[in-house]
């Protein structure tokens, strides 16, 4: 959120030497005051305001001097000052300008504060020489002047429309008859002398026809440095197809969001690298509790560990595009490549196992087994309740279903041939023709029999 809206990121991470866990926190860049130098961050101040109740909770939670509780009245300003000495940070905390902690060595802290967006191409490097005032801009800042121009045009149009609904009047009389309140009343009636012209309405300005075209031009300018209208589904009928629209929307969103996504990757990788390095230095074994339960030993962490973070920009119809491409390439690529490279799913083997399990659970034989087990379980329940007659019926139904397990379902082949028939159906092969039994007579003999059956004489009865 802060990356897109403010164009800055401000994060801090703390490595707990007792547990081996890593605690991270996101600061509002509006409350952070960094000072850069020598490609580093030597000084950084985090200043924020807390209410009286929040300040008391913070003092008790951090085990500050409880004598400060009596000095808290109203809003309290806390300042966390970090200073880089060598390769580690030292910090001090102040409350309303008074220190509450001494300077402490915070070698277990990782501090990342920097801008993301900016206008490095506006000539500021050559003219003023101070490019930093153009660094750290919102994702909407590139179109700020275009937005202002568009809003001004819309405001002027609204004013002209308001003058048409509530026109300006000019009273021509020796004595004032109408007041502003009366003019706003519906059905107001005024009396004037015959020699007085009375009330006249000042005609509003005419909206030029070219104004609509100018607004459309401004809208197109807004889309050059921001999301296109296709991202929000606003489109005309001149576009070729919905698939082409989705591609254009995805391309526009990716072009705008990729710089901010790269900043997110950098922050995550730096914090992960600092945590792994600190974990290796502490010689602690960390229990990984996720999809797999395993232990991370210090010897498993390389000395020059590097973290690579990847993520995709998810836009509307993103999954539909991926599935369409996957269906087009399923005859040319293997399933592992489609799952990992196109669908971007991490564990293809797990997906394959889940698909096989679904196929087994949805098989007619499995459904029959579940039905039989359910009948028998319900029959045992009825017997415990004393309903022997109803229990016997459920047992008969279970036995009848079990007797049908070896028989093919209507419209299906024998169990041994069902796999082959399903494979042929998938590839679109025609059904096999029924072969001629060897007991059938040859075609020549059949014709002779037909001729002999047709011969005879007619006699009168």
C-alpha positions in Angstrom: 0.0 0.0 0.0 2.7 2.5 1.0 4.8 1.5 -2.1 1.9 2.4 -4.5 0.4 5.4 -2.7 3.6 7.1 -1.3 6.4 5.7 -3.5 8.5 4.8 -0.4 9.1 1.7 1.7 10.1 1.8 5.4 10.6 -1.5 7.2 12.5 -2.8 10.2 13.4 -6.4 11.2 14.5 -7.7 14.5 16.2 -11.1 15.1 15.4 -12.7 18.4 18.5 -14.5 19.6 16.5 -16.5 22.2 14.0 -18.1 19.8 15.7 -17.7 16.4 12.5 -16.0 15.1 12.5 -12.9 13.0 10.1 -10.1 13.7 9.4 -7.5 11.0 7.4 -4.3 11.1 6.2 -1.9 8.4 6.4 1.8 9.1 4.4 4.5 7.5 6.9 6.4 5.4 5.1 9.6 6.3 6.5 9.2 9.9 10.1 8.3 8.8 12.9 10.8 8.3 16.0 9.2 6.7 19.3 10.8 6.0 21.3 9.1 3.2 25.1 9.3 2.7 27.8 7.2 1.1 25.2 4.8 -0.4 24.0 3.9 3.1 21.5 5.0 5.7 23.6 6.5 8.6 20.7 8.1 10.4 17.0 7.5 10.5 14.3 8.9 12.8 10.9 7.3 13.3 8.6 9.9 14.9 4.9 9.0 15.6 2.1 10.2 17.9 0.3 7.9 20.4 -2.7 8.6 22.5 -2.5 8.5 26.3 -3.7 5.0 26.6 -1.4 3.7 23.8 1.6 5.4 25.3 0.9 3.8 28.7 0.6 0.4 27.1 3.9 0.9 25.2 5.7 1.9 28.4 4.5 -1.2 30.2 5.1 -3.6 27.3 8.7 -2.4 26.8 9.4 -2.2 30.5 10.3 1.4 30.6 10.4 3.4 33.8 6.9 3.2 35.3 7.5 6.7 36.8 6.8 8.1 33.4 3.2 7.1 33.5 2.3 10.1 35.7 3.8 12.5 33.2 1.6 11.4 30.3 -1.2 13.8 29.4 -2.9 13.7 26.1 -1.1 12.9 22.9 2.5 11.7 23.3 5.2 12.0 20.6 7.6 9.1 20.5 10.9 9.3 18.6 13.0 6.2 17.7 16.4 7.4 16.5 18.8 5.0 14.8 22.4 5.8 14.1 24.8 3.6 12.1 28.2 3.1 13.8 30.4 0.8 11.8 28.2 -2.0 10.6 25.6 -2.0 13.3 22.9 0.4 14.4 22.6 2.1 17.8 19.2 3.3 18.9 17.6 5.6 21.5 13.9 6.2 22.3 12.6 9.6 23.3 9.2 10.6 24.6 8.2 14.2 24.1 11.8 15.0 23.5 13.1 13.3 26.7 15.1 10.1 26.5 13.5 7.0 28.0 16.2 4.5 27.0 20.0 4.9 26.7 21.9 4.3 23.5 21.8 0.5 22.8 23.6 -1.6 20.3 21.1 -3.0 17.8 23.2 -5.3 15.7 20.2 -7.6 15.5 18.2 -5.0 13.5 17.8 -4.6 9.8 16.5 -1.2 8.6 15.4 -0.5 5.1 14.1 2.9 4.0 14.3 4.2 0.4 12.1 5.7 -2.4 10.7 3.7 -5.3 9.1 6.0 -7.8 10.6 9.2 -9.2 11.0 11.6 -12.1 14.6 11.2 -13.1 13.8 12.1 -16.7 12.5 15.7 -16.1 15.9 17.4 -16.4 16.4 17.8 -12.7 19.9 16.4 -12.9 21.0 19.1 -15.3 19.0 22.1 -14.1 18.8 22.1 -10.3 21.2 19.2 -9.6 18.9 18.0 -6.7 17.3 14.9 -8.0 16.2 13.7 -4.6 13.2 16.0 -4.4 11.8 14.1 -7.4 12.4 10.7 -5.8 9.7 8.7 -4.0 6.5 9.5 -5.9 3.1 7.7 -5.9 2.0 5.5 -8.7 -0.5 8.2 -9.6 2.0 11.1 -9.4 3.1 10.7 -13.0 -0.4 11.8 -14.1 -1.0 14.4 -11.4 -1.0 17.4 -13.9 -3.3 15.5 -16.2 -5.7 14.7 -13.4 -5.8 18.3 -12.4 -6.5 19.5 -15.9 -9.3 16.9 -16.3 -10.9 17.9 -13.0 -10.8 21.6 -14.0 -12.5 20.8 -17.2 -15.2 18.8 -15.5 -15.7 21.5 -12.9 -16.2 24.2 -15.6 -18.7 22.0 -17.3 -20.6 21.4 -14.1 -20.7 25.2 -13.5 -22.2 25.8 -16.9 -24.8 23.1 -16.2 -25.6 24.7 -12.9 -26.1 28.1 -14.5 -28.6 26.5 -16.8 -30.6 25.0 -14.0 -30.1 28.0 -11.6 -29.6 30.9 -14.0 -28.3 34.3 -12.9 -31.0 37.0 -12.9 -30.8 40.7 -13.4 -33.5 42.9 -11.9 -34.4 46.2 -13.7 -36.6 48.2 -11.5 -36.5 51.4 -9.4 -37.1 49.4 -6.2 -35.8 46.0 -5.4 -38.6 43.5 -5.4 -36.9 40.1 -5.5 -34.5 38.6 -2.9 -32.1 35.7 -3.5 -34.3 33.5 -1.3 -37.4 34.3 -3.3 -35.6 33.6 -6.6 -34.7 30.1 -5.4 -38.4 29.4 -4.5 -40.4 27.4 -7.0 -43.3 29.3 -8.4 -42.3 32.7 -7.0 -44.4 35.6 -8.3 -43.2 39.3 -8.5 -45.2 42.5 -9.3 -43.5 45.3 -11.2 -44.7 48.6 -12.7 -45.6 48.7 -16.3 -42.6 50.9 -17.0 -40.1 48.5 -15.3 -38.6 45.7 -17.4 -38.6 43.5 -14.3 -36.4 40.3 -14.1 -34.2 39.1 -16.9 -32.1 36.0 -17.0 -28.5 36.2 -18.0 -27.9 33.5 -20.6 -25.3 30.9 -19.6 -22.2 30.1 -21.6 -22.5 27.7 -24.5 -20.6 24.4 -24.2 -18.5 24.0 -27.4 -18.8 20.8 -29.3 -15.0 20.4 -29.3 -15.0 20.1 -25.5 -16.0 16.4 -25.7 -13.1 15.6 -28.0 -10.7 17.5 -25.7 -11.9 15.5 -22.8 -11.3 12.2 -24.7 -7.8 13.4 -25.5 -7.1 14.0 -21.8 -8.4 10.6 -21.0 -6.0 9.0 -23.5 -3.2 11.0 -21.9 -4.1 9.7 -18.5 -3.8 6.1 -19.8 -0.3 6.6 -21.1 1.3 6.7 -17.6 -1.4 4.7 -15.7 -3.8 1.8 -16.1 -5.8 1.6 -19.3 -9.5 1.5 -19.3 -9.4 -2.1 -20.4 -8.1 -3.0 -16.9 -11.4 -1.8 -15.4 -13.6 -3.3 -18.2 -14.4 0.1 -19.8 -14.0 -0.5 -23.5 -15.7 0.2 -26.8 -16.8 -2.2 -29.5 -13.9 -1.5 -31.8 -11.6 -4.0 -30.1 -11.2 -7.3 -31.9 -11.8 -9.8 -29.1 -12.1 -10.3 -25.3 -8.8 -12.2 -25.3 -6.9 -9.3 -26.9 -8.5 -6.9 -24.4 -7.3 -9.1 -21.5 -3.8 -9.1 -23.0 -3.7 -5.4 -23.3 -5.0 -5.0 -19.8 -2.4 -7.3 -18.4 0.4 -5.6 -20.3 -0.6 -2.2 -19.1 -0.9 -3.3 -15.4 2.5 -5.1 -15.6 4.2 -2.1 -17.1 3.0 0.2 -14.3 3.4 -2.3 -11.3 6.7 -3.9 -12.2 9.0 -1.2 -10.6 7.0 -1.4 -7.4 7.0 -5.2 -7.5 10.8 -5.2 -7.8 11.1 -3.0 -4.7 8.9 -5.5 -2.8 11.2 -8.3 -4.0 14.3 -6.4 -2.8 12.8 -5.8 0.7 11.8 -9.4 1.2 15.1 -10.8 0.0 17.1 -8.4 2.2 15.2 -9.3 5.3 15.4 -13.1 4.5 19.1 -12.9 3.9 19.7 -11.0 7.1 17.6 -13.6 9.1 19.4 -16.6 7.6 22.8 -14.9 8.3 21.8 -14.1 11.8 20.5 -17.7 12.3 23.8 -19.2 11.1 25.8 -16.9 13.4 23.6 -17.8 16.4 24.2 -21.6 15.7 20.5 -22.3 16.4 18.4 -25.0 14.9 15.2 -23.6 13.5 12.0 -25.6 13.3 10.2 -25.0 10.0 6.5 -25.3 10.6 4.7 -25.1 7.3 3.5 -27.5 4.7 6.5 -29.7 5.6 7.9 -30.2 9.2 11.6 -30.0 9.1 14.6 -28.5 10.8 16.9 -25.9 9.4 20.5 -26.4 10.8 23.2 -23.7 10.6 25.4 -25.9 8.5 22.6 -26.0 5.9 22.9 -22.2 5.3 25.7 -21.2 2.9 28.1 -18.4 4.0 27.2 -16.3 0.9 23.5 -17.0 1.0 21.4 -15.1 -1.6 17.6 -15.0 -1.8 15.7 -14.7 -5.0 12.1 -13.5 -4.7 9.6 -14.0 -7.5 5.9 -13.1 -7.9 3.4 -12.4 -10.6 1.2 -9.4 -11.1 -2.4 -10.7 -10.8 -4.8 -8.8 -13.0 -8.4 -9.5 -14.1 -8.7 -12.6 -16.3 -5.1 -13.6 -15.4 -6.0 -17.2 -14.6 -8.2 -17.4 -17.7 -5.2 -16.4 -19.9 -3.0 -19.0 -18.2 -5.5 -21.7 -18.6 -6.0 -20.8 -22.3 -2.3 -21.0 -23.0 -2.0 -24.3 -21.0 -4.7 -25.9 -23.1 -3.0 -24.7 -26.3 0.3 -26.2 -25.3 -0.8 -29.4 -23.6 0.0 -31.4 -26.8 3.5 -29.9 -27.0 4.7 -29.7 -23.4 4.8 -32.0 -20.5 2.5 -31.5 -17.5 5.4 -30.5 -15.2 6.4 -27.6 -17.5 2.8 -26.4 -17.8 2.2 -26.5 -14.1 5.5 -24.7 -13.1 6.2 -22.4 -16.0 2.7 -21.4 -17.2 0.4 -21.8 -14.2 3.3 -20.9 -11.8 2.3 -23.5 -9.2 5.1 -24.6 -6.9 4.6 -28.4 -6.4 3.6 -30.3 -9.6 3.9 -33.7 -8.0 1.4 -32.7 -5.3 -1.0 -31.5 -7.9 -0.7 -34.8 -9.8 -1.3 -36.8 -6.6 -4.3 -34.7 -5.9 -5.7 -35.3 -9.4 -5.2 -39.1 -9.1 -6.9 -39.1 -5.7 -9.8 -37.2 -7.1 -10.1 -39.6 -10.0 -10.1 -42.6 -7.5 -12.7 -41.0 -5.2 -15.0 -40.1 -8.2 -14.7 -43.5 -9.7 -18.1 -45.4 -9.9 -16.6 -48.4 -8.0 -15.5 -46.1 -5.1 -18.9 -44.5 -5.0 -20.4 -48.0 -4.8 -18.1 -48.9 -1.9 -19.1 -45.8 0.0 -22.7 -46.5 -0.6 -22.4 -50.1 0.7 -20.4 -48.9 3.8 -23.0 -46.3 4.5 -25.8 -48.8 4.3 -24.0 -51.2 6.6 -23.2 -48.5 9.1 -26.8 -47.3 9.2 -28.0 -50.8 9.6 -25.8 -51.3 12.7 -27.1 -48.0 14.1 -30.7 -49.2 13.6 -30.0 -52.5 15.3 -28.6 -50.7 18.3 -31.8 -48.6 18.4 -34.0 -51.8 18.2 -35.4 -51.2 14.7 -34.5 -54.7 13.4 -36.9 -54.6 10.5 -35.5 -51.4 9.0 -31.9 -52.6 9.7 -32.6 -55.8 7.7 -33.7 -53.7 4.7 -30.5 -51.7 4.7 -28.5 -54.9 4.9 -30.4 -56.3 1.9 -29.7 -53.0 0.0 -26.0 -53.3 0.9 -25.9 -56.9 -0.3 -27.7 -56.0 -3.5 -25.3 -53.2 -4.2 -22.3 -55.5 -3.5 -23.7 -58.1 -5.9 -23.7 -55.4 -8.6 -20.0 -54.4 -8.1 -18.8 -56.8 -10.7 -21.3 -55.8 -13.4 -20.6 -52.8 -15.7 -22.9 -49.8 -15.4 -25.4 -49.1 -18.2 -23.6 -47.6 -21.2 -20.2 -48.9 -20.0 -18.0 -51.7 -21.2 -16.8 -54.6 -19.1 -14.4 -53.6 -16.3 -11.4 -55.1 -18.1 -12.2 -53.1 -21.3 -13.4 -49.9 -19.7 -10.0 -48.2 -19.7 -9.5 -48.9 -23.4 -12.9 -47.6 -24.3 -12.5 -44.4 -22.3 -9.1 -43.8 -24.0 -10.7 -44.2 -27.5 -13.5 -41.8 -26.5 -11.0 -39.2 -25.5 -9.1 -39.3 -28.8 -12.3 -39.4 -30.7 -11.9 -42.8 -32.3 -15.1 -44.3 -33.8 -16.7 -47.3 -32.1 -15.7 -50.7 -33.2 -17.9 -52.5 -35.7 -19.6 -55.7 -34.6 -17.8 -58.7 -36.1 -19.7 -61.4 -38.0 -20.1 -64.7 -36.1 -18.5 -67.7 -37.9 -21.8 -69.7 -37.7 -23.4 -67.3 -40.2 -23.7 -68.8 -43.7 -21.6 -67.2 -46.5 -23.3 -64.5 -48.7 -23.7 -66.9 -51.7 -25.7 -69.5 -49.8 -27.9 -66.8 -48.3 -28.9 -65.6 -51.8 -29.8 -69.2 -52.8 -32.0 -69.7 -49.8 -33.8 -66.4 -50.5 -34.5 -67.5 -54.1 -35.8 -70.9 -53.0 -38.1 -69.3 -50.4 -39.6 -67.0 -53.1 -40.5 -69.9 -55.5 -43.8 -71.6 -55.4 -47.2 -72.0 -57.0 -50.5 -70.4 -56.3 -53.5 -72.5 -55.9 -57.1 -71.7 -55.4 -58.8 -72.6 -52.1 
